[in-house]
Amino acid sequence: MEFFIDKNKFVFEHLPKYAEYLLAHQLDEFVTIGIRFAREIELPLMKPLSKLPEEELVKMSLDSNKLQLQALINNTYADFIEFNLNNWVNNQLGTIKDGKGVVDKSEVLAEDLTLAFYIRRKLFSYFLYGYTQNVSIRQLIINEVDQFTTYEELASLKLFFKMQKEII
């Protein structure tokens, strides 16, 4: 299944240094708070993930968040999205067991996508005040977070609807 990612939409000026800060100083808390946010809003995807032991869920989230933050640092986020979308199409979401992901692609709902990107925006905002007190820099970072999450959400939703059409 083909999809197109406009790599120009994922080149950032301020977000790489913020991602570097998160990776170096806040990764564990970033992951645990992200999981907490997902549970608080009752992200439907947490239901199939609940079959994992907590340590495995945290490890899987740590690995995924490290890759995400590294992609932001390197301004290669478009490649990260392509990797994730290919994993989704090929049914390899989460930790791979017996050639399949922990979560079946059919378990991902449109609601999961929208809520996941809401969580991502909330999570990046949560740590921003510890990173800088400069209001202008914070606003520029928030704008870049909105940009990458919006375009990633659009790409994910387009793929979701393509996969739904194939099922029908």
Salt bridges, closest charged atoms under 4 A:
GLU13 OE2 - HIS14 NE2 3.68
GLU40 OE2 - ARG36 NE 3.03
GLU54 OE1 - ARG39 NH2 2.67
GLU56 OE2 - LYS97 NZ 3.34
ASP63 OD2 - LYS59 NZ 2.79
ASP79 OD1 - LYS7 NZ 2.59
ASP104 OD1 - LYS100 NZ 3.71
GLU152 OE1 - ARG120 NH1 2.77
